[in-house]
């Protein structure tokens, strides 16, 4: 068994030479076997071992006896002993105990006391986990069950072994372990599944059910590894925007892209169910070229044209989206000015150079600063976000058009519109992002000074 464990751990790169490994030992057979086995194999990796135990206090004196037993094992091997005593919150004791264990493990790793935590999960535990998740309606990701190695630093070297194999090895070697009486308490769901449901299913349908479920976990785990290598690398983002064509090309790929996007934005996939992903797939697959929206747990999903935005719930309300910057004409003549999402600067035409043709993103400065009549004062320039009702006459058009109509024409997604920058002169729009200058102010062949309006790197 030790050689199998060594090969399995190496295959999954569980231990690196010289690492500090905390062995999680509850006192039960599986964790005790893990301690004995890793102790014997540790010299091959040059590991520095310690023993980790958490005392939940659920069983009173029996819990304290378990802690004393594990402490004695650590002392017998001369290993450091990490003990944490906790009082579990009322409610789901299984869930609270798991949260306490993982919190303790994470703390030990985070504070540099260990590099990895090895736990005693066996193939039998794996089978129970997979069956439990099937009954709960898990997706393919959940069917991978207990992972051999986690991103948090947990490793499970005993996944190839059954509980029967573990107890047989301990008995043959004369090694003692503690029996937890609560493992027979059928009021706990996991115990009921282990002691009643799984044996009944094995007896009625498949005597090798445990192996079959564990094999299913291996297949699902390998599928997950394939998708992690195939899909674009994911990073935590405040917002993820997907192309609906990519989502709809193949449902299997689409579901993965959507789950990955949600995890990037939300940080996890808690409370995200099959129906939520299917709703987004349906949204992406709609034939019409319009807009749609769905609110999921912690997520605001919006489709606009061919794009699907995944954002945190309440994202738009939390943003400062209204802005306005009044421009100083004199200051603009001396230096470049950044006003929110745009930057503006003046450029003079060198005398004797070739006259310029009409340029889309440049405006005639002289017409901007000259008052309509000698009696009127120059009008102020302002950069602000688009507002409903804004309109102007673009180059090549004979009449004013509403910017709202231009959004449709240029297929501007809904979430970009509110902050869309425009330049106004005395309240009249003379330029808008992507749509260009107003025809009356566009730079022409006889323009001597040009105003350039460019987007900043942060905009868009």
C-alpha positions in Angstrom: 0.0 0.0 0.0 2.8 2.4 0.8 4.3 2.1 -2.7 0.9 2.7 -4.2 0.5 5.8 -2.0 4.0 7.0 -3.0 3.2 6.6 -6.7 -0.2 8.3 -6.4 1.3 11.2 -4.5 4.0 11.7 -7.1 1.6 11.4 -10.0 -0.4 14.3 -8.6 2.7 16.3 -7.4 1.3 16.4 -3.8 4.7 16.9 -2.1 7.8 18.9 -3.1 11.2 18.1 -1.6 11.8 19.8 1.7 8.2 20.9 2.3 6.6 21.3 5.7 3.5 19.0 5.7 0.8 19.0 8.4 -0.9 15.7 8.7 -4.5 16.1 9.7 -5.3 13.4 12.3 -8.7 13.0 13.9 -7.7 9.8 15.6 -9.9 7.6 13.3 -8.5 4.8 11.3 -8.1 6.6 8.0 -6.1 9.6 9.4 -4.0 7.3 11.7 -3.0 5.2 8.7 -2.2 8.4 6.8 0.2 9.5 9.6 2.0 6.2 9.8 2.3 5.9 6.0 3.5 9.5 5.4 5.9 9.2 8.3 7.5 6.1 6.6 7.6 7.8 3.2 8.7 11.3 4.3 12.4 10.7 3.9 11.9 10.1 0.2 10.7 13.6 -0.2 12.7 15.1 2.7 9.4 16.2 4.3 9.2 18.0 7.6 6.0 16.6 9.3 3.8 17.9 12.0 0.4 16.7 13.3 -2.7 18.8 13.1 -5.8 18.2 15.2 -9.0 20.1 15.8 -11.1 19.4 18.8 -14.7 20.2 18.1 -16.0 19.4 21.6 -19.1 17.7 20.1 -18.6 14.5 22.2 -17.4 16.0 25.5 -14.8 13.8 27.2 -14.6 11.5 24.2 -13.4 14.4 22.1 -10.7 15.2 24.6 -9.6 11.6 24.6 -9.2 11.7 20.8 -7.1 14.8 21.2 -4.9 13.1 23.9 -4.6 10.1 21.6 -3.4 12.1 18.6 -1.1 14.1 20.8 0.5 10.9 22.0 1.0 9.7 18.3 2.7 13.0 17.5 5.0 12.7 20.6 5.9 9.1 19.6 7.1 10.3 16.3 8.7 13.4 17.7 6.5 15.7 15.6 5.2 19.2 16.4 1.5 19.1 17.4 -0.9 21.8 16.2 -4.2 21.7 18.2 -7.2 24.0 18.0 -10.2 23.8 20.2 -13.4 25.3 18.8 -17.1 25.7 19.8 -19.3 25.0 16.8 -22.1 27.4 16.1 -25.7 26.1 16.3 -27.2 24.7 13.1 -25.7 22.2 10.6 -23.0 20.6 12.7 -21.4 18.8 9.8 -21.1 22.0 7.8 -19.9 24.0 10.8 -17.3 21.3 11.6 -16.0 21.4 8.0 -15.8 25.2 8.0 -13.8 25.1 11.3 -11.4 22.5 10.0 -10.7 24.3 6.8 -10.4 27.6 8.6 -7.7 26.1 10.9 -5.9 24.5 7.9 -5.9 27.8 6.0 -4.6 29.6 9.0 -1.6 27.2 9.4 -0.7 27.6 5.8 -1.2 31.3 5.7 1.0 31.9 8.7 3.8 29.8 7.3 3.6 27.0 9.8 3.1 24.4 7.1 3.2 24.4 3.3 0.6 21.6 2.8 -2.1 19.8 4.8 -2.6 16.1 4.1 -6.0 14.7 4.9 -7.2 11.1 5.2 -10.0 11.1 2.6 -10.3 7.6 1.1 -11.9 6.1 -2.0 -14.9 5.3 0.2 -15.2 9.0 1.1 -14.9 9.8 -2.5 -17.8 7.5 -3.4 -20.0 9.0 -0.7 -19.2 12.5 -1.9 -20.1 11.7 -5.5 -23.3 10.0 -4.6 -24.3 12.8 -2.2 -23.7 15.4 -5.0 -25.7 13.3 -7.5 -28.6 13.3 -5.1 -28.3 17.0 -4.6 -28.3 17.7 -8.4 -24.7 18.5 -8.9 -23.2 19.4 -12.3 -20.1 17.9 -13.9 -17.8 20.0 -11.8 -19.2 18.7 -8.6 -18.9 15.1 -9.7 -15.1 15.4 -9.5 -15.7 15.0 -5.8 -12.8 15.3 -3.4 -9.8 16.7 -5.3 -6.4 15.1 -4.9 -4.8 18.5 -4.7 -6.6 21.8 -4.1 -5.5 25.4 -4.8 -5.7 26.0 -1.0 -2.9 23.6 -0.3 -4.8 20.4 0.8 -3.7 17.0 -0.5 -5.5 13.7 -0.3 -3.0 10.8 -0.7 -5.4 8.1 0.4 -8.0 8.5 -2.5 -6.9 5.1 -4.1 -7.7 3.1 -0.9 -10.9 1.8 0.6 -11.7 1.9 4.3 -11.4 -1.9 4.4 -7.9 -1.7 3.1 -6.9 0.9 5.6 -8.2 -1.0 8.6 -6.6 -4.2 7.4 -3.2 -2.5 7.1 -3.5 -1.0 10.6 -4.7 -4.4 12.1 -1.8 -6.3 10.5 0.7 -3.8 11.9 -0.9 -3.7 15.4 -1.7 0.0 15.2 -4.5 1.4 17.3 -7.1 4.0 16.4 -10.1 5.7 17.9 -13.7 4.9 16.9 -16.0 8.0 16.7 -19.4 7.0 18.0 -21.1 9.8 16.1 -20.2 8.0 12.8 -23.2 5.7 13.6 -25.6 8.6 14.2 -28.0 8.4 11.3 -29.4 11.9 12.0 -26.3 13.1 10.2 -26.9 13.0 6.4 -23.4 11.7 5.6 -23.7 8.9 8.1 -27.1 7.9 6.7 -25.7 7.8 3.2 -22.7 5.8 4.3 -24.4 3.3 6.6 -27.8 2.9 4.9 -28.2 4.3 1.4 -24.9 3.3 -0.2 -24.9 -0.3 1.1 -28.5 -0.8 0.0 -27.8 0.5 -3.5 -24.7 -1.7 -3.7 -26.7 -4.8 -2.6 -29.6 -4.1 -5.0 -27.8 -2.8 -8.1 -24.1 -3.0 -8.2 -21.7 -4.6 -5.6 -18.9 -2.5 -7.1 -20.8 0.7 -6.6 -18.1 2.4 -4.5 -15.5 1.7 -7.2 -17.9 2.9 -10.0 -18.6 6.2 -8.1 -14.9 6.8 -7.5 -14.1 6.1 -11.1 -16.8 8.7 -12.1 -15.0 11.2 -9.9 -11.7 10.5 -11.7 -13.3 10.9 -15.1 -15.0 14.2 -14.0 -11.7 15.4 -12.5 -9.8 14.7 -15.8 -12.6 16.5 -17.7 -12.1 19.5 -15.4 -8.4 19.5 -16.0 -8.9 19.4 -19.8 -11.3 22.4 -19.7 -8.9 24.4 -17.4 -6.2 23.9 -20.1 -8.5 24.6 -23.0 -10.5 27.7 -21.9 -8.8 31.1 -21.7 -7.0 31.7 -18.4 -9.4 33.2 -15.9 -8.6 36.1 -13.6 -10.7 37.9 -11.1 -12.5 40.7 -12.9 -15.1 43.2 -11.9 -16.9 42.6 -15.2 -16.6 40.0 -17.9 -18.1 40.5 -21.4 -18.6 37.5 -23.6 -19.5 37.3 -27.3 -22.8 35.5 -27.7 -21.5 33.7 -30.7 -18.8 32.1 -28.6 -21.4 31.1 -25.9 -23.8 29.6 -28.5 -21.3 27.8 -30.7 -21.4 24.7 -28.5 -23.5 24.3 -25.3 -20.8 22.4 -23.5 -18.3 25.2 -24.2 -20.9 27.9 -23.5 -21.8 26.5 -20.1 -18.1 26.4 -19.2 -17.5 30.0 -20.4 -20.5 31.2 -18.4 -19.5 29.4 -15.2 -16.0 30.7 -15.5 -17.2 34.2 -16.1 -19.5 34.1 -13.0 -16.6 32.7 -10.9 -14.3 35.5 -12.1 -16.8 38.2 -11.1 -18.4 36.6 -8.0 -15.3 34.8 -6.7 -17.2 31.4 -6.5 -20.2 29.6 -7.9 -22.2 29.3 -4.7 -25.9 29.3 -5.2 -25.4 29.2 -9.0 -27.6 26.4 -10.2 -28.3 24.6 -13.5 -31.3 26.7 -14.2 -29.2 29.9 -13.9 -26.7 28.8 -16.5 -29.5 27.6 -18.8 -31.1 31.0 -18.5 -27.9 32.7 -19.7 -27.5 30.2 -22.5 -31.1 31.0 -23.6 -30.4 34.7 -23.4 -27.2 34.4 -25.6 -29.1 32.2 -28.1 -32.0 34.6 -28.8 -32.4 35.2 -32.5 -33.4 38.8 -32.2 -30.7 41.4 -32.0 -32.0 43.2 -29.0 -31.5 43.3 -25.2 -32.2 41.1 -22.2 -31.4 40.9 -18.5 -31.3 38.3 -15.8 -30.5 38.7 -12.1 -28.8 35.7 -10.6 -27.5 35.2 -7.0 -24.9 37.9 -6.7 -24.8 38.5 -10.5 -26.4 41.0 -12.9 -26.3 39.5 -16.5 -27.2 41.7 -19.4 -27.3 41.1 -23.1 -27.0 43.9 -25.6 -26.7 43.1 -29.3 -24.0 40.4 -29.7 -22.5 40.9 -26.2 -23.3 39.4 -22.8 -22.0 41.2 -19.8 -21.6 39.4 -16.4 -21.3 42.0 -13.6 -21.8 42.0 -9.8 -25.3 42.6 -8.6 -25.8 46.4 -8.1 -22.7 47.2 -10.2 -24.3 50.0 -12.2 -26.0 51.7 -9.2 -22.6 51.8 -7.4 -20.8 53.6 -10.3 -20.5 57.4 -10.5 -21.8 57.7 -14.1 -22.8 61.4 -14.4 -20.0 63.9 -15.0 -19.3 67.3 -16.6 -16.1 69.3 -17.1 -16.2 72.9 -18.2 -13.2 73.7 -20.4 -11.0 76.8 -20.1 -10.3 78.0 -23.6 -7.2 79.9 -22.6 -5.8 77.0 -20.7 -6.5 74.7 -23.7 -4.4 76.9 -25.9 -1.4 76.4 -23.6 -1.6 72.7 -22.9 -3.4 69.4 -23.4 -6.4 68.9 -21.0 -7.8 65.6 -19.8 -11.5 65.8 -19.0 -12.9 62.5 -17.7 -12.8 59.9 -20.4 -11.3 62.2 -23.1 -8.3 64.4 -23.6 -8.2 67.5 -25.8 -5.4 69.4 -27.4 -4.9 72.0 -30.1 -2.7 71.7 -33.2 -1.8 74.5 -35.6 -1.4 74.0 -39.3 2.1 74.8 -40.4 2.2 77.7 -42.9 2.8 76.5 -46.4 1.8 72.9 -45.7 -0.8 71.0 -47.7 -4.4 72.0 -46.7 -6.1 69.2 -44.7 -9.2 67.4 -45.9 -12.1 66.9 -43.6 -10.9 64.9 -40.5 -13.4 63.0 -38.4 -12.0 63.5 -34.9 -10.8 67.1 -35.3 -12.8 70.2 -35.0 -12.2 73.8 -36.2 -11.1 75.7 -33.2 -11.8 79.1 -34.6 -15.4 78.4 -35.2 -15.7 76.9 -31.7 -14.4 80.0 -30.0 -15.9 82.7 -32.2 -19.3 84.0 -31.0 -22.2 83.7 -33.5 -22.4 87.5 -33.7 -20.1 90.3 -32.6 -22.6 91.3 -29.9 -22.6 87.8 -28.2 -20.0 86.4 -25.8 -18.1 83.2 -26.7 -20.0 80.1 -25.6 -18.4 77.7 -23.0 -17.1 74.3 -24.0 -18.1 71.3 -21.8 -17.3 67.6 -21.7 -20.1 65.6 -20.2 -21.9 62.3 -20.4 -24.7 61.8 -22.9 -28.2 62.7 -21.8 -31.6 61.6 -23.2 -32.7 64.1 -26.0 -29.1 64.9 -27.1 -28.9 65.4 -30.8 -26.7 67.0 -33.5 -26.1 67.0 -37.2 -23.2 64.7 -38.1 -20.9 64.9 -41.2 -22.7 63.9 -44.3 -26.2 64.3 -42.8 -28.6 67.0 -43.7 -30.5 67.2 -40.4 -29.9 66.6 -36.7 -30.2 63.0 -35.3 -30.7 61.9 -31.8 -27.7 60.2 -30.3 -30.0 57.5 -29.0 -30.6 56.5 -32.6 -26.8 56.5 -33.3 -26.4 54.0 -30.4 -28.6 51.6 -32.3 -26.9 52.3 -35.6 -23.4 51.7 -34.2 -24.6 48.8 -32.0 -23.4 50.4 -28.7 -24.2 48.1 -25.8 -26.6 49.4 -23.2 -24.1 49.5 -20.4 -21.8 51.8 -22.2 -24.4 54.5 -23.1 -24.9 56.4 -19.9 -21.3 57.4 -19.6 -20.9 58.1 -23.3 -18.8 61.3 -23.7 -20.0 64.3 -25.7 -18.5 67.8 -26.2 -20.9 70.6 -26.1 -20.7 74.3 -27.0 -23.1 76.5 -25.2 -25.2 73.4 -24.5 -25.2 72.3 -28.1 -23.5 68.9 -29.0 -20.6 69.4 -31.3 -18.9 66.0 -31.0 -19.7 62.6 -29.6 -17.5 59.6 -29.1 -17.3 57.3 -32.1 -19.9 59.4 -34.0 -17.5 62.3 -34.7 -17.8 66.1 -34.9 -20.9 68.1 -35.9 -20.9 69.1 -39.5 -20.8 72.8 -38.7 -17.6 72.5 -36.7 -15.6 69.8 -38.4 -12.1 70.7 -39.5 -11.9 71.7 -43.1 -9.3 72.5 -45.7 -9.1 76.1 -44.6 -8.9 75.4 -40.8 -5.8 76.9 -39.2 -6.1 75.5 -35.7 -7.6 72.0 -35.0 -9.1 70.7 -31.8 -8.4 66.9 -31.4 -10.7 64.9 -29.1 -9.3 61.5 -28.1 -10.3 58.9 -25.6 -8.1 58.3 -22.6 -6.8 54.8 -22.0 -9.1 54.3 -19.0 -12.2 55.0 -21.1 -14.4 52.5 -23.0 
